[in-house]
């Protein structure tokens, strides 16, 4: 399967979503292809460069600027990344980065998971859960608040479960019954 840069039109402008698994040479080629195929659609609009969870260094950011952002003629560019090192680099370099929204009304602190959940893994949390990765088939997520997934959802999620503590006790009791 060939990777490519996905373009999505949003209310903020055009979002360019980069694949997480390609090297810099392939990124440069994909940027050139996007410009050829999209024509002048990005000219004078807002552009969101979504790096997802890829760890991008200075060389890669410059390649994206040189091969996509500057030739596109976009008037406003915002960068988006879930990788802490990339976000730190972009912020230090003075780029405009998309901030995560803050959610009030949550009972506790949100749980951030920076990896994919494999089959058989289960997450239970008494607040919001943020997963930057995939929830694969056979995995489960239970949360009393919202569940945010930046990746593929193939497993089972239960959000807004009001009686989280009672559920956890019931689930553990059920597991003990099965084991005994």
N, C-alpha and C positions, 0 to 999 in steps of 0.2 A: 504494500500500500504506500503510495507516494504522499509525502507530507506537503502541505501548502499553508499559506497565510489565509486565514478566513476573514472576510470582510462582512461586518454586520452594520446596518444602519440603525442608529439609536437616536433618542431625543438629544443626546449630547453631541452627536455627529457620527462619524464613521469610526467603528472600532475595528482595529487590525489585531486579530488574535494569532499570536505566533505559536507554532508547535514547540513542545518542551524538549523534544529529543533530537533536534538537528544541530549540526555544527555551524560555525560561522560562514564557511564557504557556501553551504546550502542556503543559509539565511540570505546572503547577498544575492544569490541566484533567484530565490523566491521573491525578494523585494523588487528586482528588475521585472519579473513576470507579472507581479501585481500592477506595477505602473503601466506596462504595455497593455494589459487586459482591461484595466479600469479607465483608461484614457485620462480625461481631466476631471473625473468625478470628485477627486479629493481637493481640487483647486479651491482655495478661499473658504474652506470649511474647517470645522473642528475635527481633530484627529486624536483618537485614543489608541496609544500603542500598548497593547495588552500582552505582557511577557509571560503571564500565568505564573507558574512556579519555577521557571527556568532560571538558573543562576547565570546572570549576564555580567560580563566584565566590561571595562572601558573600551576595549577593542570592538566588542560586539555592539555596544551602544553607538559608537562612532560609525560602524558599518551600517546600522539601521538609519542613522541620520543621513549619511552620505547617499545611500541607495534608495531610500524611500521617503523620508520626511522632507528633506530639502527639495528634491525634484518634484514632489507632489504639489507644492505651492500652498500647503495647508496654512491657515492663518493662526490657528491655536492648536497646540499639541500638549496632551496630558499623557503621562506614563502611568502604567498600572503593573504592579508586580506583587506576588505573594511571598517571594523569596526575601528574607530579612537582609541579606548582604546586598542584593541588587537594589532594594529600597533605600538602604543606607547610602550606597554609592550615588544613586540618582538625586537624593536629597542633598548630599554634600556637594555635588556638582552644580546644584542650583536649578535642576529640572523641576517642572511642575508635576507632582505625583498625585494620584487619586488617593484620597484618604478613605479609610474605612469608616462607614457610618457608625454613630454611637446609638445604642438602643437603651432607652431608659425604661424603667418599670420591670426589669428583670430582677428576680429574687436574689440571685447570686452572681458570681463572676462566670463569664462564658468560658467554655473549654475549647481551646484551639488545638487541632490535630493537624500536623504538617506531613501526613503520609496517607497512603491508601490503606483501607481496611481489607484484610484478606478473609476468605471464607472461614467461618467459625469464630471470628472475633466479634465481641459485643461491647458497646459503649453505653453506659448509663450515667446521666448527669442531671442534677437538679437545677438547671438553668439553660441558657442557649449553648448550642454546640456548633462550632465552625470547623468544617473539614476541608482542608486544601489537599485534595486527592480524590481517589475513587472510593465508592462504597460497593465492593464487589459482591457478587451473588453468594449468599450464605452468611453474610455479616449483618449485624443489627445495630441500630442506634436508637436509644430511648432518651428523650429529653422532656423536661417540664416546660421549657421555653421553645424557641425556634430552632430549627436545624437548617444550617446553611452549608451547601455542598458545592465546591468549585471542582467539578470533575463529573464522572459518570455515576449515576445512581442505578445499581443493579440489585442491591440488597434490600433490606426492609428498614424503614424509619418510622418512628412513632413520635411526633412532635406535639407539644401542648398537653402532655399527660399531666393532669392536675394533681393526682395523688401519687406522685413519683415514689415517695418513701414507702407507701403501702405496697406499691407494685414490686419494688425491689425486695421487700421482705417476703411477699407472696412468691416471687420467682425463686428466691433462695430456698424457701420452704419446699417448693415443688421439686427443685433439684435434689434436695436431701431425700425426699420421698422416692424419687426415681433411683437414686444411688443405693438406698437402703433396701 
